[in-house]
């Protein structure tokens, strides 16, 4: 997606925000150096829809709102053109960073349904304390490779937070999620199977059926007999991540899906690298504590600190002496 595309969607979403969120963030945004005159609503929408090329035959069962149509179809157009999906059936989940849609899969994918996770335009993503996760992480390009520090043009764009730099950061978050899914799925972790990606969306396997999507664990009340083995699955997946030098970074009952007795871990853009992030111990400890807190509410009590000690001894290093103070300072 070009800089021009981002400018177009920045104007479009600021006027037609489907989630009606981030109002304070928008008020605090720095004004653009150049002035872009306001256009009539119909002109903005017509421009976006024309650019998508709806006349090419991609008519969806799901009928997006006027403000959503251009953003959605432009973001998933490549999946349709590559014959990975044939239809968009419904919106599954909306959030501050992305919206997930249930899609009809092309039979060639060997899936009946797929999930398209469409990221919101970069300037409206609002990952809290994202610098904590970014520490030690390289910036990934659209090919999944890191930006080299010797690439002075890109490094300067990142440092000055130019339009190109912001687009690189947006791409990097998406690529960290996609490449993490690739690694963990291949390792046998309970995560969605990654199918494909483009500059603004990830296509992956879907949890649910044609009429209902999987619920997140926070929406459910489990019996202790059902919860106990699921806790072991989650802890096993955390360990698989650590074996690959990774920490989820935002793991809780809100991003673990449950469907027909099985769980799936989702949402990995903030994945943390153990070896290069000085906050790795604190981030992992928070993940483990949140998981143990949820399952304790379901009648399965485990010692979060004992689990943390074992995991860190096997896969990490000694935590800083002042870790409690550091957690407080980072405002977790």
N, C-alpha and C positions, 0 to 999 in steps of 0.2 A: 504494500500500500504506500503510495507516494506521499511526499509532504503536502502536495495539493489536496490529496484525499483527506489527510488528517485535518487540514485547515477547514475543509468543507464540513467534515463531521463534527469538528469542534463547534462551529457555528450552529449546525443542525441540532446537536444534542443539548447545547446550552439553552435552546429555545423549546425543545420538545423532549425533555428528559423523561423517559417512560417510568422510571422508578421514583421520581420526585424526591431524590436524596441529594446529599452533599451540598445543600444550599449554602452553608457557611463557607465551605471550601471554595465555591464559585465566587462568593463575595470577596474572598481574600486573594483571589487570583490577581497577578500583576497584569496591568493592561498591556495589550500588544503595542509594539512600537509603531506599526503602521495601522492606519484606520481602514476598517472594512465597513462600508455603509450597510445598514440593515436593509434586508430585502423583504419583500412581501412573503408571507408564509407559503403561498402557493408556488412562488418562484423557487424557494429553497427546496421544497419537496419534489417539484418537477425536475429540477436539476439532478437530484440524487437518483430518482427512479429512472430517468433517462440514461444515466451513466451505468446503471445496473444492467439494462437491456432486458426488460421484462418481456419484450416482444420475441425473445429467443425461445420461449416455450416453457420456462420454469415457473409454472403456476402451482402454488402450494395449497394443500388442504388447510393448513393453519393460515388464518387471515390476520396478519400483523396490523397493528394500528398504523395510522398514516405516518406518524413520526418514527415508527420502528422499521417500516418496510425496506427503505433503501439501505439502512445500516445492516439489517439481517441478510438480505439477499446478496448484497455486495460481498459480505464476509464469507458466505458459504457457496458462492457461485462456482469456485474452482472444484468443489467436491461434486457438484452436479456435472460439470464439464468433464471430469475424470471418470464419470459413471460409477461413483461410489454411493451416491444417494439419488433417489428418484423423487422424493417428496419431503416436506416438513409437515409433521402431523400436529405438533403441539409444543407450547412452551412448558418446560418442566420446572425450571428453577431460575429465579432472578436474584442477582446479588450486586454488590457494589463494584465488583471487578469483572463479572461476566454473567451471561445468561445462557442457560442450557436448553436445547431443543431436542425433542424426539423426532427422529427422521426415519423414513422408509429407506431401507438399505437396498442397493442393487444386489441381485442374487449372486453376482460375481464375488462379492465380499464374504459370502458364506454366513452372513448375518441377516436376520429378518429386520432388526431395528438397530439404529446407531444413534449415538448422542453427539450433537455438535455443540461444543462449548465456545461461545462467541464472546471475545473480550470486548469490553467497552472502550471507546476512544481513550487514548493514553492519558490525556490530561484529567480524566475523571476517575482514574483508578486511585483508590485511597487505602493502600495497604498500611495499616498502622505500624509505626516504628520499622518501616521496611529497611532502613539502614542497618538494623540489627542483623537481618538475614543476609543482606548484600555483602557484609564484611567478609573479605577473603574470596569472594566470588568474581570470576572473570565475567566480562560482558560477552554474551553469545550472539553471534550473527544468525541470520536465517538459515544457514547451512549447518548450524549446531556447533560451529567452531568458534573458539574464543577470539576476541579482538586482540591483536598483538599490541603490546605497549609501544612497539616501534612504529605503529601506524599512527603517525602524529596527527593526520587529518581527523581521524575518528576520535582519537583521544582528546584532541582540542574541542571537538564538537561535544563530547561528553562533559568535559570540564566547564565549558561555557554554557552548557544546557541549551544549545541551539535546537532548532526544530529537528535537525538530523540526530542530535544527541538524544533528545527525548524519544524519537522513534526507535533508536537503538536500544534504549532501556526497555521500551515496550516489547520489542522483539525478544530481548533477552529473557524477560519474565516468562513469556510464552514458551520459549525454547527450553528453559529449565524444566518447566512442567512436562513438556513432550519427551525430552530425553530421559527424564527421571522415570516416567511411565515405561519407556522402552526397557530400561535397565531392570526395573522391579518386576515387570511382567515376565521378562525372560528368566528372572531368578525365581519365579514361582510365588511371588507375593500376591495378595488379594487386592489387585488394582485393576482399573479398566484396561482393556487391550487397546493400545494406541493404533489407529488406522492410518491417519494422515494429518497434515497440518498445512496451514498457509500463514500469511502475515498477521492474521487477526483471529484465527479460530483453530481449534483442535477437534478432530473427528475420532471418536473412540467407541468402544463397545458400550451397550446400554443396559442398565439394570431396571427391570420391570417388564411390563407387557404393553400391549397397544392401548390400554385404557388407564393404566396406573403406573406411575414410576415408583421406584424403591423409596422407602422412607429413610430418613436419617435416624440414627439411634436415639437422639434426644427427643424424638417424637413418640418413642415406644416405651412400654413397661414390660420387661422380660422377667420370666420366672428364674430363680437361682439356677435351676437345672439347665435352662437354656443359656443363661448368661455365662456360666462358668467356662464352657468350651469356647465361646466366642472371645472371651477375654484372652485365653491362651492363643487364639489365632492372631489377635491384635498385637500381643507381645511378641509373637513369632515374626510378624511383619516388621515391627520396629527393629528387631534384631537383624532381619534381612537388610533393611535399610542401612543399619550401622555397618554391616559386613561390606557394603558398598561405599562406606564413608559418608553416608547421608543421614540427615534428620529431617523428619517431615516439617517441623517448625510451627505448625498450627493445628496439631492433632487434638481432636476432641470428639464428643458424640455428635457434634454438628456436621462433621465431614466424614462420617462413616455410614455408608448405606447398608440397609438390611433388606434382603429379599429372599423369601422362601428358605429361611434358616441359615442363610449365608451372608457374610459381610463383604463390603468392598470399600477400601480406603480411597478417598478422592482429594482433589485440590492440593497440588504440589508446586505452585509457582514460587513459593517462599522457601523451598527446600534449602537446607543449610548444610554446608560441608564441614565435617568434623575437623579435618586437618588444618583448615585455614581460618576458621572463625573462632575468635577468642571467647565468644559467648556460647559456644556449642554445648558446654555442660549445662548451662542455665536453661537453654532452649529445650534440650532433651528432658531435663528434669521436669519442666513444665508440661511437656507432652505426656510423660509417664504419670504425673500427678493427676492431670485431667482425666486420663483414662481410668485410673484407679478410683477416682472420685465417682465417676459415672457408674462403674460396675458395683461399687459399694452400695449405691442407691438401689441397685437391682438385687442386693442380698449376697454379693460375692466380694468379700473384703480381702485385699492384698496389701502388703506393706510396700508402698511406693518407693520409699527410700532404700529398702533392701533390694528391690528390683533395679533401681537406679545404680546402686553400688555395684551390683553384679555386671550390668551392662557396660558401665563405664570402665570397670576393671578389665573387661575382655576386649572392648572395642575403642576405648578412649584413652585419656591420660589423666593425671592427677588434676582435680579441680583447683581453681585459685583458692587461696585461704579465705579471702573476703567475699566468697560467692554470695552470701546472703545480702551483703551491702550492694554488690553489683546488680543483683536482681531488683532491688528496690530502686536503684538509680536508673535502670532501664525502664522502670514503670511497666512491668509485665502485668 
